[in-house]
């Protein structure tokens, strides 16, 4: 026969077990949600960067007709005058784009970065293969 103290003790242990299990499940669900959110927003940033690449190609075709190019290494973002407006019109954004490398002979975008508040998308083309890299940026501290 079980005494009332033993019965109460067993109930407390069972309640603690349930609380620990619920806490562990909530932690796992929260971690899974965070990973899913970061991954899906990263895909969205990649999609925007691919639209920017197409907009850069379109702007380059337009500027070829007037004997100019989209690349201006003397500017802080590497874009020639008027290209930001074209990117805004074609891709819907002109913020966070830096054209790092451009092949003038083949008129191809060789490298650019696209920065959003939480992601950095980097495009590289070596003449054979395209490489896209999406990085999640997490601010550690500000001082």
N, C-alpha and C positions, 0 to 999 in steps of 0.2 A: 504494500500500500504506500502511496505517495503522500508525503506531508504537504500542507499548504505552502510552506516555504519553498520546497523543491519544485512544486507546480509553478509558483510565481517566477522562480529562477529560470525554469525551462521556457516559460513564456517570454521573458526578457531576452533570453538568448535567441529565441526564434525571431523576435522583433528585430533584434540587431542584425541577424542574418539577412532578413528581408530588406532592411535598410541598406546594407552593404551591397546586396545584389542589385537593387534598384539604382544605387549610386554608380556602380560599375557599368550597368547597361546604359544609363544616361551619359556617362563619360564616353563610352564607345560610340554612341549615336552622335554626340556632339563632335567628336573627332572625325567621324565619317562625313557629317554634314560640312565641316570646314574643308575637308579634302575635296568633296564634290563641288563646293562653291568656288574654291580656288581653281580647280581644273576647268570648270565650265566658263568662268570669267576669263581664264587664260585662252581658251578656244575663241572667245569673242574678240579678245585683243589680237589674236593671230588673224582672224577674219578681217578685222579692220586694217591690219598691216598689209594683207594681201590686196585689199582694195586700194591702199595707198600705192602699192607697187604698180598696179594697173593704171592709176591716175598719173604716176610719174612717167610711165611709158607713153600715155596719151599726151601729156604735156610736152614730152620730148618730141613727139611726132609733130605737134603744132609748131614748136620752136625751130624744128629742122627746116620748115618751110620759109622761115625768115632768116635763116643762116645763124641761129643761136643754139645754145644748149641749156639744159636745165641745171648744170653743175657750175657753181661759182665757189671755188675753194676759199676765196677771200671773205666770204660771209660766214657768220658763226654757225649757221645750220647747213651750209653747203649748197643752198638753193639760190638760183639766179633770181633777179628781180622779176616779179610777176608770177613766179611758179607757185608761191603760197596761195594766191588767189585761185589759180587753176586747181590746186589740190582741194581747196575748200569747195569749189564747185563740183569736182568729179568724185571725191572721196567723202566729202562731208566734214573733213577736218584738215586743219593745217598746223595744229599744235603738236609739239613733241616729235617732229620729224627732223632727222638729221641725215643728210646725204653724205656719206663718208668716202665713197669711192665711185667713180664713174669712168667707163672705158670710152674715150672719145672716138677711137677708130671704129668700134663696132656699135657705138651709141647704146650701150647697155648699162643699166644700173648694176654696179658690182657689189655695193654694200651700203646699207642704211639701217638706222635704228628708229624705232617708234616707241615713245615713252608715254604711258598713261600713269595715273596716280599710283597704281599698284603693280604694273607690269612693264617689263622692258622686252620688246620684240626686236630681234636682230636678224637681218637678212644678209646672206653672203652668197655670191655667185662667182665661182672660180673659172668660168668658161665652159664647164662641163656639167656641174651639178649645183643645184640650189640647196642652201642650208638655211632653215628657219630655226631660231632658238627663242623660246619664251621663258623669261625668268620672273619669278614673283619677288617683288621688292617689299621688304618689311622694315619699317623704321625702328631702329633699336632705341635711340635716344636723340634728343636735341639739346644742345647746350650753347 
